């Protein structure tokens, strides 16, 4: 046996849990997330039709893709299950904005850096983040949403000033 047999190195990774979970269509509510056409979306409108002579009540949903902003619709029998994405929101400190639009972020808890996210595609939010970063002395916190293997910057706020 070698002397380093017990020296195992394990990289940190996600738990391997599913990116979605099932939820009955009739239990979904406005403002919740749902998968429509294999995209994570936020429900903005819902309506339920009455049961017909043969069949179930149907739920009509209008939702906005949380990453692209596109409007998607779906109709599902109220007793059927729909997939609900697991959406995580994390806050990162904005350290720098590269010339290529990539952000240099730092996790305030672990001090790990992250530099694989670009400025948001939304031109207004992108400009607001750039302007706030250029003029702010205390720092900027950006909100990063992740779901189904995708991540995107969805907002920002100024860090509080030390008293």
MARVO-533042 format. One record per residue: residue number from 1; residue in three letters; z, x, y of N, C-alpha, C, O in turn. Coordinates in pm, 1 decimal. Example, Ala and Ser with C-alpha at 12.3 -4.5 7.8 and 13.67 -1.06 7.14 Angstrom:
% MARVO-533042
> 1 ALA 780.0 1319.0 -569.0 780.0 1230.0 -450.0 780.0 1320.0 -330.0 846.5 1423.6 -331.9
> 2 SER 708.0 1285.0 -225.0 714.0 1367.0 -106.0 787.0 1290.0 3.0 803.9 1340.9 113.8
% end
This chain:
% MARVO-533042
> 1 UNK 0.0 84.2 -119.2 0.0 0.0 0.0 0.0 87.2 123.5 66.0 191.0 127.5
> 2 UNK -74.6 44.5 224.8 -77.9 123.6 347.5 44.4 91.1 432.2 106.8 -13.9 416.7
> 3 UNK 77.0 183.1 521.4 196.3 161.9 602.6 175.3 59.2 713.0 272.7 12.6 772.1
> 4 UNK 49.8 22.4 742.5 21.5 -74.4 848.2 -16.3 -211.3 792.4 -81.0 -291.1 860.2
> 5 UNK 23.6 -237.1 671.0 -14.5 -362.8 607.2 40.1 -485.0 682.0 -24.4 -589.8 683.7
> 6 UNK 156.2 -472.8 742.5 217.2 -586.1 812.0 173.3 -597.3 957.2 213.3 -691.5 1025.7
> 7 UNK 91.9 -503.6 1006.4 48.0 -507.0 1145.2 -77.2 -593.6 1158.4 -189.3 -543.0 1162.2
> 8 UNK -56.2 -721.8 1165.2 -168.4 -814.4 1179.8 -183.7 -849.1 1326.4 -85.1 -865.8 1398.2
> 9 UNK -308.2 -859.8 1370.2 -335.2 -898.1 1508.7 -407.8 -1030.8 1508.6 -512.8 -1045.1 1445.8
> 10 UNK -351.3 -1128.8 1579.5 -411.8 -1260.1 1588.3 -444.9 -1288.0 1733.2 -357.9 -1279.3 1819.9
> 11 UNK -570.8 -1321.8 1760.4 -609.8 -1359.5 1896.4 -560.5 -1500.7 1924.3 -555.8 -1585.1 1834.8
> 12 UNK -523.9 -1525.1 2050.1 -487.1 -1660.6 2089.2 -611.5 -1746.8 2087.6 -719.4 -1703.7 2128.4
> 13 UNK -595.2 -1868.5 2040.2 -708.4 -1961.4 2036.2 -654.3 -2102.2 2044.0 -533.5 -2124.3 2035.1
> 14 UNK -744.6 -2197.4 2060.6 -704.2 -2336.5 2058.8 -653.5 -2369.7 1918.7 -682.1 -2297.5 1823.2
> 15 UNK -580.1 -2476.1 1907.1 -518.1 -2512.6 1780.7 -619.2 -2559.1 1676.9 -585.3 -2574.7 1559.6
> 16 UNK -743.4 -2581.2 1719.5 -842.7 -2630.5 1624.9 -839.0 -2781.9 1613.2 -909.5 -2839.9 1530.6
> 17 UNK -757.4 -2845.8 1695.2 -747.9 -2991.2 1692.5 -878.8 -3050.5 1744.0 -955.7 -2984.5 1813.8
> 18 UNK -901.8 -3174.5 1708.3 -1024.6 -3242.5 1749.4 -1028.6 -3257.8 1901.2 -925.0 -3263.3 1967.4
> 19 UNK -1148.7 -3264.5 1954.2 -1166.5 -3280.3 2098.8 -1155.9 -3426.5 2140.8 -1149.1 -3456.6 2259.9
> 20 UNK -1154.4 -3518.5 2042.1 -1145.6 -3661.7 2071.7 -1051.3 -3728.8 1972.6 -1016.0 -3671.2 1869.7
> 21 UNK -1011.0 -3851.8 2005.3 -935.3 -3933.4 1911.5 -984.4 -4077.6 1922.8 -1033.6 -4117.1 2028.5
> 22 UNK -972.1 -4157.8 1815.3 -1021.7 -4295.7 1820.2 -922.5 -4389.6 1890.1 -801.1 -4371.9 1880.1
> 23 UNK -976.3 -4489.2 1960.7 -893.1 -4591.4 2024.0 -971.1 -4721.1 2021.6 -1091.6 -4722.8 2046.6
> 24 UNK -901.1 -4831.0 1991.1 -969.6 -4959.8 1984.3 -1026.5 -4995.0 2121.3 -961.6 -4977.1 2224.4
> 25 UNK -1148.3 -5044.8 2119.2 -1221.9 -5074.4 2242.4 -1144.1 -5169.2 2333.7 -1143.4 -5150.7 2455.4
> 26 UNK -1079.3 -5269.4 2277.1 -1006.1 -5366.8 2358.3 -881.6 -5305.5 2423.2 -827.5 -5363.4 2517.4
> 27 UNK -834.8 -5189.4 2375.0 -715.7 -5124.1 2430.5 -750.1 -5028.4 2545.3 -660.9 -4979.5 2614.6
> 28 UNK -878.7 -5002.3 2564.9 -919.3 -4913.0 2674.3 -900.8 -4983.5 2808.3 -914.4 -5105.6 2817.0
> 29 UNK -869.9 -4907.0 2912.4 -848.2 -4962.2 3046.0 -928.7 -4885.5 3149.9 -969.4 -4771.6 3127.4
> 30 UNK -950.8 -4949.8 3263.8 -1018.3 -4887.7 3376.6 -937.2 -4764.1 3418.7 -814.4 -4769.1 3426.2
> 31 UNK -1007.2 -4653.7 3445.9 -939.8 -4530.1 3484.8 -913.6 -4436.2 3368.2 -883.2 -4318.8 3389.3
> 32 UNK -924.9 -4486.6 3244.0 -907.0 -4401.2 3126.4 -1038.1 -4331.4 3094.0 -1143.2 -4363.9 3149.2
> 33 UNK -1029.5 -4234.2 3003.0 -1148.4 -4160.4 2960.8 -1200.8 -4216.6 2829.6 -1125.1 -4270.2 2748.7
> 34 UNK -1332.2 -4203.4 2809.7 -1397.2 -4249.9 2687.3 -1524.4 -4167.3 2667.2 -1580.6 -4114.9 2763.4
> 35 UNK -1569.0 -4155.9 2543.0 -1694.2 -4087.3 2512.9 -1806.9 -4191.3 2512.0 -1802.1 -4288.9 2437.2
> 36 UNK -1908.2 -4168.5 2596.3 -2028.0 -4253.4 2596.1 -2147.9 -4160.6 2585.7 -2163.4 -4067.7 2664.9
> 37 UNK -2232.9 -4187.2 2486.4 -2350.5 -4102.7 2459.6 -2309.6 -3955.5 2445.5 -2375.6 -3866.3 2498.8
> 38 UNK -2200.6 -3932.0 2373.5 -2147.2 -3797.9 2343.0 -2105.1 -3720.8 2468.1 -2102.6 -3597.8 2466.0
> 39 UNK -2071.9 -3790.8 2576.9 -2027.9 -3727.5 2702.3 -1890.4 -3781.1 2740.4 -1866.3 -3901.1 2727.4
> 40 UNK -1798.2 -3694.2 2787.7 -1667.3 -3742.3 2834.2 -1682.9 -3812.7 2969.3 -1736.2 -3755.4 3064.3
> 41 UNK -1636.0 -3936.6 2976.9 -1653.6 -4018.7 3096.6 -1521.9 -4084.1 3137.1 -1429.5 -4096.6 3056.8
> 42 UNK -1515.6 -4125.7 3264.3 -1401.9 -4201.3 3315.7 -1450.2 -4343.3 3342.1 -1551.0 -4363.1 3409.9
> 43 UNK -1378.4 -4442.7 3288.5 -1418.2 -4582.8 3301.0 -1394.8 -4629.5 3444.8 -1285.4 -4614.2 3499.1
> 44 UNK -1500.6 -4687.3 3506.4 -1488.1 -4740.2 3642.4 -1497.1 -4893.4 3645.7 -1448.8 -4956.1 3739.9
> 45 UNK -1558.6 -4953.4 3543.7 -1568.3 -5099.4 3535.1 -1562.1 -5141.0 3389.9 -1614.8 -5073.0 3301.9
> 46 UNK -1496.5 -5254.6 3365.8 -1492.5 -5312.0 3230.4 -1499.4 -5463.5 3240.1 -1440.2 -5524.2 3329.3
> 47 UNK -1572.5 -5523.4 3147.4 -1572.6 -5669.8 3138.7 -1583.9 -5707.7 2991.5 -1646.5 -5637.6 2912.1
> 48 UNK -1522.3 -5819.3 2957.5 -1522.8 -5865.6 2818.8 -1594.5 -5998.8 2811.8 -1568.0 -6089.7 2890.5
> 49 UNK -1686.3 -6009.2 2715.5 -1755.0 -6136.8 2694.6 -1682.5 -6213.5 2584.4 -1617.2 -6154.0 2498.7
> 50 UNK -1694.5 -6345.0 2587.6 -1628.4 -6427.8 2486.7 -1698.7 -6412.9 2352.3 -1814.3 -6371.3 2344.3
> 51 UNK -1626.5 -6447.4 2249.2 -1686.5 -6442.2 2115.7 -1794.9 -6548.2 2107.0 -1782.6 -6657.6 2162.1
> 52 UNK -1900.3 -6512.9 2037.1 -2008.9 -6608.0 2016.2 -1982.8 -6689.6 1891.7 -1874.7 -6683.2 1833.2
> 53 UNK -2083.1 -6766.8 1851.4 -2070.9 -6848.0 1731.0 -2051.5 -6757.6 1609.1 -1972.3 -6787.5 1519.7
> 54 UNK -2126.0 -6646.1 1607.7 -2113.6 -6550.0 1497.3 -2084.0 -6413.7 1556.8 -2176.7 -6344.8 1599.3
> 55 UNK -1961.2 -6373.2 1561.2 -1938.9 -6236.7 1606.2 -1812.8 -6216.7 1685.9 -1728.1 -6304.8 1700.2
> 56 UNK -1805.3 -6097.5 1736.2 -1685.6 -6051.6 1807.0 -1705.1 -6060.8 1956.9 -1817.0 -6072.2 2007.0
> 57 UNK -1592.8 -6055.4 2027.1 -1600.1 -6039.9 2172.4 -1654.4 -5899.4 2198.3 -1624.6 -5805.4 2124.6
> 58 UNK -1733.7 -5886.9 2302.9 -1792.8 -5756.4 2335.7 -1731.8 -5705.2 2465.9 -1702.5 -5782.4 2557.2
> 59 UNK -1713.4 -5573.5 2472.4 -1662.0 -5511.0 2593.5 -1775.5 -5429.9 2655.2 -1834.1 -5343.3 2590.3
> 60 UNK -1805.3 -5459.4 2781.0 -1908.1 -5386.5 2854.9 -1836.9 -5286.3 2945.1 -1751.7 -5324.1 3025.5
> 61 UNK -1871.9 -5158.3 2931.7 -1807.4 -5052.4 3010.6 -1909.0 -4979.2 3096.5 -2019.7 -4949.2 3052.0
> 62 UNK -1870.6 -4951.3 3218.3 -1947.0 -4864.3 3306.5 -1854.8 -4745.7 3333.2 -1739.2 -4762.9 3372.0
> 63 UNK -1907.3 -4625.6 3311.7 -1824.6 -4506.5 3326.7 -1905.2 -4395.5 3393.2 -2028.3 -4396.6 3392.1
> 64 UNK -1833.3 -4300.1 3450.7 -1894.6 -4186.4 3518.7 -1863.4 -4060.0 3437.6 -1747.6 -4032.5 3406.4
> 65 UNK -1967.5 -3984.0 3404.0 -1950.1 -3856.6 3333.0 -1861.9 -3766.2 3419.6 -1893.0 -3743.8 3536.6
> 66 UNK -1751.6 -3713.8 3363.2 -1656.7 -3637.1 3445.6 -1711.9 -3501.6 3489.1 -1659.2 -3441.3 3582.5
> 67 UNK -1817.0 -3452.6 3423.1 -1872.6 -3322.7 3461.3 -2000.9 -3333.7 3543.7 -2022.6 -3253.7 3634.7
> 68 UNK -2085.8 -3431.2 3513.1 -2213.8 -3440.9 3584.3 -2214.0 -3548.6 3692.6 -2299.0 -3546.6 3781.7
> 69 UNK -2118.6 -3643.5 3685.7 -2114.5 -3751.9 3783.7 -2215.2 -3862.7 3755.1 -2229.1 -3955.1 3835.2
> 70 UNK -2286.1 -3855.0 3641.6 -2385.9 -3957.2 3608.4 -2316.2 -4084.0 3558.5 -2212.8 -4079.0 3491.9
> 71 UNK -2377.1 -4197.9 3593.2 -2324.4 -4328.1 3552.7 -2379.4 -4362.2 3414.3 -2500.3 -4356.0 3392.1
> 72 UNK -2290.7 -4398.3 3321.5 -2331.5 -4435.7 3185.7 -2270.9 -4571.9 3151.5 -2164.3 -4607.5 3201.7
> 73 UNK -2338.8 -4646.8 3066.8 -2290.1 -4777.7 3026.1 -2290.7 -4788.7 2874.0 -2369.9 -4724.2 2805.4
> 74 UNK -2199.7 -4872.6 2823.2 -2195.0 -4897.2 2679.6 -2138.6 -5036.4 2655.3 -2058.0 -5086.7 2733.5
> 75 UNK -2182.1 -5097.9 2545.9 -2128.7 -5227.1 2503.2 -2079.4 -5208.3 2360.5 -2150.7 -5155.6 2275.1
> 76 UNK -1956.0 -5252.4 2335.7 -1893.8 -5229.0 2205.9 -1813.8 -5353.0 2165.4 -1747.4 -5412.7 2250.1
> 77 UNK -1818.6 -5393.5 2037.2 -1731.1 -5502.8 1993.2 -1584.8 -5464.6 2018.5 -1544.9 -5350.7 1994.1
> 78 UNK -1505.9 -5559.7 2067.3 -1368.7 -5528.3 2108.9 -1280.1 -5479.2 1995.0 -1180.6 -5411.1 2019.9
> 79 UNK -1313.9 -5512.1 1871.1 -1231.4 -5469.6 1757.6 -1270.1 -5331.5 1704.2 -1198.7 -5275.6 1621.1
> 80 UNK -1381.4 -5276.4 1750.6 -1425.6 -5145.5 1702.6 -1355.9 -5033.4 1778.1 -1305.8 -5052.5 1888.9
> 81 UNK -1353.9 -4915.5 1715.4 -1293.9 -4798.4 1779.7 -1399.1 -4720.9 1857.5 -1515.9 -4714.8 1819.0
> 82 UNK -1354.8 -4662.0 1967.5 -1439.7 -4569.8 2043.8 -1366.6 -4436.5 2050.0 -1244.0 -4431.2 2039.7
> 83 UNK -1441.5 -4330.7 2066.7 -1381.2 -4198.2 2077.5 -1332.9 -4176.0 2221.0 -1403.4 -4207.1 2316.9
> 84 UNK -1213.2 -4122.5 2233.8 -1154.2 -4091.2 2363.8 -1139.7 -3939.8 2372.0 -1075.5 -3880.0 2285.6
> 85 UNK -1197.9 -3876.3 2474.1 -1186.6 -3729.9 2483.5 -1047.3 -3687.4 2528.7 -980.7 -3757.9 2604.5
> 86 UNK -1005.0 -3571.3 2481.0 -878.7 -3513.6 2526.9 -913.1 -3428.8 2648.4 -974.7 -3322.8 2636.9
> 87 UNK -872.1 -3477.8 2765.3 -903.5 -3411.7 2892.2 -779.3 -3339.2 2940.7 -672.8 -3399.1 2955.7
> 88 UNK -794.0 -3209.9 2964.9 -682.0 -3129.8 3013.6 -710.6 -3088.2 3157.2 -823.6 -3054.3 3192.3
> 89 UNK -606.4 -3091.3 3239.1 -618.7 -3047.1 3377.4 -523.6 -2929.3 3397.3 -405.0 -2937.0 3365.5
> 90 UNK -578.5 -2820.2 3450.6 -496.1 -2701.7 3476.6 -521.1 -2654.7 3619.2 -629.8 -2672.2 3674.2
> 91 UNK -419.3 -2595.5 3676.7 -427.8 -2540.8 3812.4 -437.8 -2388.7 3802.8 -364.0 -2325.3 3727.5
> 92 UNK -529.7 -2331.4 3879.9 -544.7 -2186.0 3885.6 -544.5 -2141.0 4031.2 -588.7 -2214.8 4119.2
> 93 UNK -494.8 -2020.2 4056.6 -502.9 -1962.4 4190.8 -640.6 -1900.9 4207.0 -689.0 -1830.4 4118.5
> 94 UNK -703.5 -1928.0 4320.5 -835.4 -1872.2 4350.1 -815.0 -1734.6 4411.6 -757.6 -1721.9 4519.8
> 95 UNK -862.7 -1630.9 4341.4 -845.3 -1494.0 4387.8 -965.9 -1446.1 4468.6 -950.7 -1374.4 4567.5
> 96 UNK -1086.5 -1486.6 4425.4 -1207.3 -1440.1 4492.4 -1324.9 -1530.0 4453.9 -1322.7 -1596.3 4350.2
> 97 UNK -1426.6 -1530.9 4538.7 -1551.1 -1600.7 4508.0 -1661.0 -1495.7 4509.5 -1686.5 -1433.4 4612.6
> 98 UNK -1726.3 -1475.9 4395.2 -1831.9 -1375.7 4384.7 -1958.7 -1419.6 4455.5 -1977.1 -1538.2 4483.3
> 99 UNK -2045.9 -1324.4 4484.7 -2174.4 -1353.4 4550.6 -2260.7 -1445.0 4463.9 -2344.0 -1519.6 4515.5
> 100 UNK -2240.5 -1439.2 4331.6 -2317.9 -1522.4 4239.0 -2259.5 -1663.3 4223.2 -2312.7 -1744.7 4147.8
> 101 UNK -2149.2 -1691.7 4295.2 -2087.9 -1824.0 4287.6 -1980.3 -1836.9 4181.5 -1918.2 -1942.5 4169.9
> 102 UNK -1956.5 -1731.3 4103.4 -1850.8 -1736.4 4003.5 -1715.3 -1714.9 4070.1 -1702.2 -1636.0 4163.7
> 103 UNK -1615.6 -1786.4 4020.2 -1481.2 -1779.0 4076.3 -1395.2 -1683.1 3995.2 -1405.1 -1677.2 3872.7
> 104 UNK -1311.0 -1608.4 4065.1 -1212.3 -1524.3 3999.3 -1079.8 -1599.1 4012.1 -1025.0 -1611.6 4121.6
> 105 UNK -1028.8 -1649.0 3898.8 -910.0 -1734.1 3897.4 -795.9 -1666.5 3823.5 -817.7 -1583.0 3735.7
> 106 UNK -672.6 -1704.0 3860.6 -556.1 -1651.4 3790.2 -463.5 -1767.1 3754.3 -433.9 -1853.0 3837.4
> 107 UNK -418.5 -1767.6 3629.8 -321.3 -1865.4 3584.1 -186.1 -1827.3 3645.0 -137.2 -1717.4 3618.7
> 108 UNK -123.8 -1914.9 3726.0 1.0 -1877.6 3792.5 118.9 -1857.8 3697.0 216.4 -1791.9 3732.9
> 109 UNK 111.3 -1914.0 3575.7 222.0 -1900.5 3481.1 210.8 -1773.1 3398.3 309.0 -1700.6 3382.6
> 110 UNK 92.4 -1745.6 3345.5 75.9 -1630.1 3256.1 17.5 -1507.9 3325.6 19.2 -1398.2 3269.7
> 111 UNK -34.3 -1525.7 3447.5 -103.1 -1420.3 3524.1 -231.8 -1373.4 3457.0 -284.7 -1267.8 3491.9
> 112 UNK -282.9 -1451.2 3360.4 -411.9 -1419.5 3299.4 -522.4 -1454.7 3398.1 -513.2 -1553.3 3471.2
> 113 UNK -627.1 -1372.5 3399.1 -739.0 -1401.3 3489.4 -851.0 -1469.6 3413.2 -862.5 -1457.4 3291.3
> 114 UNK -932.7 -1541.1 3487.6 -1043.1 -1617.7 3430.1 -1157.8 -1606.0 3529.2 -1140.1 -1633.1 3648.0
> 115 UNK -1274.8 -1565.9 3481.8 -1387.8 -1549.9 3574.3 -1518.4 -1606.0 3517.8 -1626.6 -1555.5 3547.5
> 116 UNK -1507.1 -1711.0 3435.9 -1626.3 -1769.0 3373.9 -1663.4 -1905.8 3432.0 -1747.9 -1975.9 3376.2
> 117 UNK -1600.7 -1944.1 3543.8 -1632.7 -2072.6 3605.8 -1702.5 -2052.3 3739.4 -1666.3 -1964.2 3817.4
> 118 UNK -1802.9 -2135.2 3764.1 -1876.5 -2129.8 3891.0 -1818.6 -2231.2 3988.3 -1740.8 -2318.8 3950.6
> 119 UNK -1858.1 -2217.5 4114.2 -1825.6 -2319.6 4212.9 -1881.7 -2452.4 4163.4 -1980.8 -2453.4 4090.4
> 120 UNK -1820.5 -2564.3 4201.3 -1871.0 -2694.4 4154.9 -2015.2 -2718.6 4198.9 -2059.2 -2666.7 4301.6
> 121 UNK -2088.8 -2798.4 4119.8 -2226.8 -2832.0 4154.7 -2231.5 -2925.4 4274.4 -2331.5 -2930.2 4346.1
> 122 UNK -2123.2 -2999.7 4296.3 -2112.7 -3087.9 4412.8 -2109.2 -3000.3 4537.9 -2011.7 -2929.1 4562.1
> 123 UNK -2217.2 -3006.3 4617.7 -2231.4 -2918.0 4734.1 -2118.3 -2935.5 4835.1 -2073.2 -2837.8 4894.9
> 124 UNK -2072.5 -3058.1 4854.5 -1965.5 -3083.8 4951.1 -1835.9 -3014.7 4907.7 -1773.3 -2944.1 4986.8
> 125 UNK -1795.9 -3035.3 4781.3 -1673.3 -2973.3 4729.4 -1685.9 -2821.5 4729.3 -1590.5 -2751.1 4762.5
> 126 UNK -1802.1 -2771.3 4692.5 -1828.8 -2627.6 4690.6 -1807.7 -2565.9 4829.1 -1741.7 -2462.9 4842.6
> 127 UNK -1864.3 -2629.7 4931.2 -1852.0 -2582.1 5068.5 -1706.8 -2588.7 5115.5 -1658.5 -2497.2 5182.2
> 128 UNK -1637.1 -2697.7 5080.4 -1496.6 -2711.7 5119.5 -1411.7 -2600.3 5059.4 -1325.2 -2545.0 5127.3
> 129 UNK -1435.5 -2567.1 4933.6 -1358.7 -2460.3 4867.9 -1387.1 -2326.5 4936.0 -1294.6 -2250.2 4963.9
> 130 UNK -1514.3 -2297.9 4962.8 -1550.3 -2171.3 5029.0 -1484.2 -2159.3 5165.6 -1424.7 -2056.4 5197.7
> 131 UNK -1494.9 -2265.8 5246.5 -1437.5 -2263.1 5381.1 -1285.5 -2248.9 5376.8 -1228.1 -2172.3 5454.2
> 132 UNK -1220.3 -2322.4 5286.6 -1074.7 -2314.8 5275.8 -1032.2 -2175.1 5231.5 -931.4 -2122.9 5279.0
> 133 UNK -1108.6 -2114.5 5140.7 -1074.7 -1980.1 5092.0 -1089.8 -1875.9 5203.2 -1007.8 -1784.9 5215.3
> 134 UNK -1195.0 -1890.0 5284.0 -1220.6 -1792.2 5390.2 -1116.8 -1797.4 5502.0 -1084.0 -1693.6 5559.5
> 135 UNK -1064.5 -1915.9 5534.1 -972.6 -1925.6 5647.2 -824.8 -1931.3 5607.6 -737.9 -1918.2 5693.7
> 136 UNK -794.9 -1950.8 5478.5 -656.1 -1970.9 5437.6 -584.2 -1839.7 5411.0 -640.2 -1748.8 5349.7
> 137 UNK -459.7 -1829.9 5457.2 -380.5 -1708.3 5436.0 -286.5 -1721.4 5315.6 -248.2 -1621.1 5255.5
> 138 UNK -249.6 -1844.9 5280.7 -150.0 -1863.7 5174.1 -211.5 -1872.6 5035.6 -141.6 -1851.5 4936.4
> 139 UNK -339.5 -1902.9 5025.8 -404.0 -1912.4 4895.1 -448.1 -2053.9 4863.7 -403.0 -2150.4 4925.5
> 140 UNK -536.6 -2064.2 4767.1 -594.2 -2191.8 4725.1 -569.0 -2209.6 4575.4 -583.9 -2116.0 4496.9
> 141 UNK -530.7 -2331.5 4537.6 -518.1 -2367.4 4395.9 -636.6 -2458.0 4362.4 -661.0 -2556.7 4431.9
> 142 UNK -710.8 -2424.4 4255.1 -821.5 -2510.4 4213.0 -781.2 -2584.4 4085.4 -711.4 -2529.9 3999.9
> 143 UNK -826.5 -2709.4 4074.0 -800.8 -2791.5 3956.0 -919.0 -2777.7 3862.0 -1033.6 -2800.8 3900.6
> 144 UNK -890.3 -2739.7 3738.4 -995.4 -2721.7 3637.9 -973.2 -2824.4 3526.9 -867.6 -2827.9 3463.8
> 145 UNK -1074.6 -2907.5 3504.4 -1070.2 -3004.6 3396.1 -1145.3 -2947.1 3276.9 -1250.6 -2885.5 3293.2
> 146 UNK -1091.1 -2967.3 3156.9 -1162.4 -2925.4 3036.7 -1159.3 -3038.5 2934.7 -1057.1 -3104.6 2915.8
> 147 UNK -1273.1 -3059.3 2869.8 -1286.6 -3161.9 2766.4 -1408.7 -3129.5 2682.5 -1512.4 -3090.5 2736.1
> 148 UNK -1397.5 -3145.0 2553.7 -1510.9 -3130.9 2460.7 -1584.1 -2997.4 2478.6 -1707.0 -2992.9 2472.9
> 149 UNK -1510.4 -2890.9 2499.7 -1570.6 -2758.3 2509.9 -1632.7 -2726.6 2644.7 -1692.6 -2620.2 2660.2
> 150 UNK -1620.6 -2815.4 2743.2 -1672.8 -2790.8 2877.9 -1557.1 -2776.5 2975.2 -1450.5 -2835.1 2956.1
> 151 UNK -1579.2 -2698.0 3079.7 -1480.6 -2682.2 3185.8 -1551.4 -2687.3 3319.8 -1666.4 -2645.0 3331.8
> 152 UNK -1482.5 -2739.4 3420.6 -1540.5 -2741.7 3555.0 -1429.8 -2754.1 3658.7 -1325.5 -2814.6 3633.9
> 153 UNK -1455.0 -2695.6 3775.2 -1363.6 -2708.8 3888.1 -1387.4 -2846.4 3948.5 -1500.7 -2880.9 3982.1
> 154 UNK -1280.7 -2925.6 3962.4 -1294.6 -3063.0 4010.0 -1224.6 -3088.4 4142.8 -1238.3 -3196.8 4199.4
> 155 UNK -1149.9 -2990.8 4193.8 -1080.3 -3011.7 4319.2 -1002.8 -2887.4 4358.9 -1002.3 -2787.6 4286.8
> 156 UNK -936.8 -2894.2 4475.1 -856.5 -2781.9 4521.0 -749.1 -2830.2 4616.7 -756.2 -2941.4 4669.0
> 157 UNK -649.1 -2745.1 4639.0 -547.4 -2772.8 4741.1 -493.9 -2640.1 4790.5 -502.3 -2538.4 4721.7
> 158 UNK -438.8 -2642.5 4910.8 -378.4 -2520.9 4967.5 -243.7 -2498.9 4902.1 -170.8 -2593.8 4873.5
> 159 UNK -211.3 -2372.6 4878.8 -79.9 -2341.6 4823.5 21.7 -2359.3 4933.9 -8.3 -2334.1 5050.6
> 160 UNK 143.9 -2403.1 4898.2 246.3 -2423.4 5001.2 288.6 -2289.4 5063.4 291.7 -2185.9 4996.8
> 161 UNK 320.3 -2295.0 5190.3 369.0 -2175.4 5259.7 514.6 -2149.6 5220.1 592.2 -2243.7 5203.1
> 162 UNK 550.7 -2024.1 5205.6 690.6 -1990.9 5173.0 778.1 -2018.7 5293.0 742.5 -1986.0 5406.2
> 163 UNK 893.7 -2079.7 5267.8 985.4 -2109.9 5377.2 1067.9 -1988.9 5413.1 1151.1 -1995.5 5503.6
% end
